[in-house]
Amino acid sequence: MAPFFVKNRRDGSRLLSTVLVIATAGLIRFDHPFGRLLFLAASAISLYWGYCYGRLEH
């Protein structure tokens, strides 16, 4: 099974910044149910990827 995160910091930072932009878009439209769902899902992924990014060595 493939991991849910990359093995280097450069690609990890790209993934993390992308999901933070998506979470921000969901936060802007938080009054809509889809915006809430988008924000919550992207936030959960960004927390996990932030944890994984912090554990990378190079």
DRENPA-3360 file (N, C-alpha, C; in nm, 2 decimals, always signed):
BEGIN
1 = MAPFFVKN = +0.08/-0.12/+0.00/+0.00/+0.00/+0.00/+0.09/+0.12/+0.00 ~ +0.06/+0.22/-0.08/+0.13/+0.34/-0.09/+0.11/+0.43/+0.03 ~ +0.21/+0.50/+0.08/+0.19/+0.59/+0.19/+0.11/+0.72/+0.15 ~ +0.05/+0.78/+0.25/-0.04/+0.89/+0.22/+0.04/+1.03/+0.23 ~ +0.17/+1.02/+0.23/+0.26/+1.14/+0.23/+0.39/+1.11/+0.16 ~ +0.46/+1.21/+0.12/+0.58/+1.19/+0.04/+0.70/+1.17/+0.13 ~ +0.81/+1.15/+0.08/+0.93/+1.12/+0.16/+1.03/+1.23/+0.16 ~ +1.01/+1.35/+0.10/+1.10/+1.46/+0.10/+1.03/+1.59/+0.14;
9 = RRDGSRLL = +1.11/+1.68/+0.20/+1.05/+1.80/+0.25/+1.00/+1.90/+0.14 ~ +1.06/+1.90/+0.03/+1.02/+1.99/-0.08/+0.87/+1.95/-0.12 ~ +0.85/+1.83/-0.16/+0.72/+1.79/-0.20/+0.62/+1.79/-0.08 ~ +0.67/+1.77/+0.04/+0.58/+1.78/+0.15/+0.53/+1.92/+0.18 ~ +0.62/+2.02/+0.16/+0.58/+2.15/+0.18/+0.48/+2.20/+0.07 ~ +0.49/+2.14/-0.05/+0.40/+2.17/-0.15/+0.26/+2.12/-0.12 ~ +0.25/+1.99/-0.08/+0.13/+1.93/-0.04/+0.06/+2.01/+0.07 ~ +0.14/+2.04/+0.17/+0.09/+2.11/+0.29/+0.03/+2.25/+0.25;
17 = STVLVIAT = +0.10/+2.32/+0.17/+0.05/+2.46/+0.13/-0.07/+2.45/+0.05 ~ -0.08/+2.34/-0.04/-0.20/+2.33/-0.12/-0.32/+2.30/-0.04 ~ -0.31/+2.21/+0.06/-0.42/+2.17/+0.14/-0.46/+2.29/+0.23 ~ -0.37/+2.37/+0.27/-0.40/+2.49/+0.35/-0.48/+2.59/+0.27 ~ -0.45/+2.61/+0.14/-0.52/+2.69/+0.05/-0.67/+2.64/+0.04 ~ -0.68/+2.51/+0.02/-0.81/+2.45/+0.01/-0.89/+2.47/+0.14 ~ -0.83/+2.45/+0.25/-0.90/+2.48/+0.38/-0.94/+2.62/+0.39 ~ -0.86/+2.71/+0.35/-0.90/+2.86/+0.35/-1.02/+2.88/+0.26;
25 = AGLIRFDH = -1.02/+2.82/+0.14/-1.14/+2.83/+0.06/-1.27/+2.78/+0.12 ~ -1.25/+2.67/+0.20/-1.37/+2.62/+0.27/-1.41/+2.71/+0.38 ~ -1.31/+2.77/+0.45/-1.34/+2.87/+0.56/-1.41/+2.99/+0.51 ~ -1.37/+3.04/+0.39/-1.44/+3.15/+0.33/-1.59/+3.13/+0.31 ~ -1.62/+3.00/+0.26/-1.76/+2.97/+0.24/-1.81/+2.88/+0.35 ~ -1.78/+2.91/+0.47/-1.82/+2.82/+0.59/-1.97/+2.83/+0.61 ~ -2.04/+2.93/+0.56/-2.18/+2.94/+0.57/-2.26/+2.84/+0.49 ~ -2.19/+2.78/+0.39/-2.26/+2.68/+0.31/-2.21/+2.54/+0.36;
33 = PFGRLLFL = -2.30/+2.44/+0.35/-2.27/+2.30/+0.40/-2.15/+2.24/+0.33 ~ -2.13/+2.27/+0.20/-2.02/+2.21/+0.13/-1.89/+2.28/+0.17 ~ -1.90/+2.41/+0.20/-1.78/+2.48/+0.26/-1.74/+2.43/+0.39 ~ -1.84/+2.40/+0.48/-1.80/+2.34/+0.61/-1.73/+2.20/+0.59 ~ -1.79/+2.12/+0.50/-1.73/+1.99/+0.48/-1.59/+2.00/+0.42 ~ -1.57/+2.09/+0.32/-1.44/+2.11/+0.27/-1.34/+2.16/+0.37 ~ -1.38/+2.25/+0.45/-1.29/+2.30/+0.56/-1.25/+2.20/+0.66 ~ -1.35/+2.12/+0.70/-1.32/+2.01/+0.80/-1.23/+1.90/+0.75;
41 = AASAISLY = -1.26/+1.86/+0.62/-1.18/+1.76/+0.56/-1.04/+1.81/+0.54 ~ -1.02/+1.93/+0.48/-0.89/+1.98/+0.45/-0.81/+2.01/+0.58 ~ -0.88/+2.05/+0.68/-0.81/+2.08/+0.81/-0.76/+1.95/+0.87 ~ -0.84/+1.84/+0.86/-0.79/+1.71/+0.92/-0.67/+1.66/+0.84 ~ -0.68/+1.67/+0.71/-0.56/+1.63/+0.62/-0.44/+1.72/+0.65 ~ -0.46/+1.85/+0.67/-0.35/+1.94/+0.69/-0.28/+1.91/+0.83 ~ -0.36/+1.87/+0.93/-0.30/+1.84/+1.06/-0.22/+1.71/+1.05 ~ -0.27/+1.61/+0.98/-0.20/+1.49/+0.96/-0.07/+1.51/+0.88;
49 = WGYCYGRL = -0.08/+1.59/+0.77/+0.04/+1.61/+0.68/+0.14/+1.70/+0.76 ~ +0.09/+1.79/+0.84/+0.18/+1.88/+0.92/+0.26/+1.79/+1.01 ~ +0.19/+1.69/+1.07/+0.26/+1.60/+1.16/+0.37/+1.52/+1.09 ~ +0.33/+1.47/+0.97/+0.42/+1.39/+0.88/+0.54/+1.48/+0.84 ~ +0.51/+1.60/+0.80/+0.62/+1.69/+0.75/+0.72/+1.72/+0.86 ~ +0.67/+1.73/+0.98/+0.76/+1.76/+1.10/+0.85/+1.64/+1.13 ~ +0.81/+1.52/+1.09/+0.89/+1.40/+1.11/+1.00/+1.37/+1.00 ~ +0.99/+1.44/+0.89/+1.08/+1.42/+0.78/+1.22/+1.48/+0.82;
57 = EH = +1.33/+1.41/+0.78/+1.46/+1.46/+0.81/+1.52/+1.54/+0.70 ~ +1.49/+1.52/+0.58/+1.55/+1.59/+0.47/+1.45/+1.63/+0.37;
% end
